[in-house]
Amino acid sequence: MEKIGIIGTGYVGLVTGVCLTQEGHGVIFNDHKKEMLANLKKGILPIHEKDLPELMKAGLKKGLIDVSTDKKYVADQSDILMFCVQTPSKEDGNADLSYLRQAVKEVAQSMKSPKILINKSTAPVGTARLIREIVRHFYNGQFDVVSVPEFLQEGKAVETFIHADRQVVGFEDDVSDEVKNRIVNLFKPFGKEIVVTNTKTAEFSKYVCNAFLALEISYINSMTGVSEKLGIDIQDISRIMRLDKRIGPKAFLEPGPGYGGMCFPKDVVSVVGIADRFGYTHKLLQVVNEINWRQRLNVAEKIHHFVQKIDKPKISILGLSFKKNTSDVRNSQSKTVIEELLKLGYKNIAVYDPLANDNFKQFNLPIEYKNSWSEAVDGSDCLVIMTEWDEFKQLDLDLVKKKMRTLNIVDSRNLLDKELAKKLGFNYMGMGRK
Ligand code: UGA
């Protein structure tokens, strides 16, 4: 069994580490957040993810989970060091590698014996080489650098890690077969297929996959306006497309308020930046990005259309997280829509999210937080579905009707039964459906 130091206990680090204990490996979580690490030892997690609390508990019980803020201790105690630190995008679109550089430097300064360093942070092509250079500067002994991009999805992180479609493992040319086997064996239980390649391919594959999924979303979103004009329901189009095996049943063709979160918005811009550095203007992905931000404004325009003539309208926003089953509000679509509504002069905005209310408060927006959808829609003039939570899918529209003042719905996730809504007398607008 391996002893693995997880450097950076964010989403990826935490989920990866906890899942590795399932196979009997020992992990040490490292982060600068002392309180968060202390909580981990008590089984208290900083994120909401299905199945993670149970796996965490099992790992703790077996004594496979340790924590430390001290990189020297983590480097001493581990044979493998896995870097899972954030790589946000800078204003010019390039990834900010300062956190990663610093983390590698600190680990390298503490290294006294051969180690395998795995990079899991999404980082540009050449990052494995960069890690190698940094380590070499501080450490003369034997070490290897491996690139293993992460493909898990928030909201179903455990499931998408444990049953990944594939694990991609990138090695430098001079890595020994023994090291290769150890790393392949480490990830084998978690992938239907293991793709062994070089570090550059592994690094670029993560960006290209994310950008492609983002492209699918912007593609279907680009059709919503046209569908509305044609009187076609875009959901029918998505279904027809997904039945084509070349496109596939899981294709990212769910129309909505655009993609959010920490990955797609950042990675699309990063690929444009990478291409630019090599003299290629990636117009396609520039447009993908534009369509995405435009789509959020389209939602605000629909709301404005419904309430503009109402005196002091109350708008109810249901959903603040960037997708369902997570409390993550990074690049939240709701934030953009609410900011636009505030710009348009709307002051009475009530919001509710089953998990993300507290996280959203960091944006300091002048809005009212409610504890249930029913409180949020009380006396409302426009109900807006922003996140596709199951709770909203099952909304009791009869009750909603009794509570609202004016019967307007903007359903940015096409979640509700539009025919029923119309039958009950609601003015209804989805995305790409009349
Ligand atoms: C994404 C990728 O799907 C993962 O494979 C990758 O590992 C991860 O980024 C990452 O780079 O770490 P994630 O951002 O967690 O995962 O969530 P997704 O399920 O991909 O959704 C991203 C956004 O796209 C959400 O706002 C979601 O609502 C939106 N979306 C997704 C759509 O609007 N339509 C779709 O059909 C699918």
Boltz pocket constraint, residues with backbone or C-beta under 6 A from the ligand:
constraints:
  - pocket:
      binder: B
      contacts: [[A, 122], [A, 150], [A, 151], [A, 152], [A, 153], [A, 154], [A, 155], [A, 210], [A, 213], [A, 217], [A, 251], [A, 252], [A, 253], [A, 254], [A, 255], [A, 256], [A, 257], [A, 258], [A, 259], [A, 260], [A, 261], [A, 262], [A, 263], [A, 264], [A, 322], [A, 323], [A, 324]]
      max_distance: 6.0
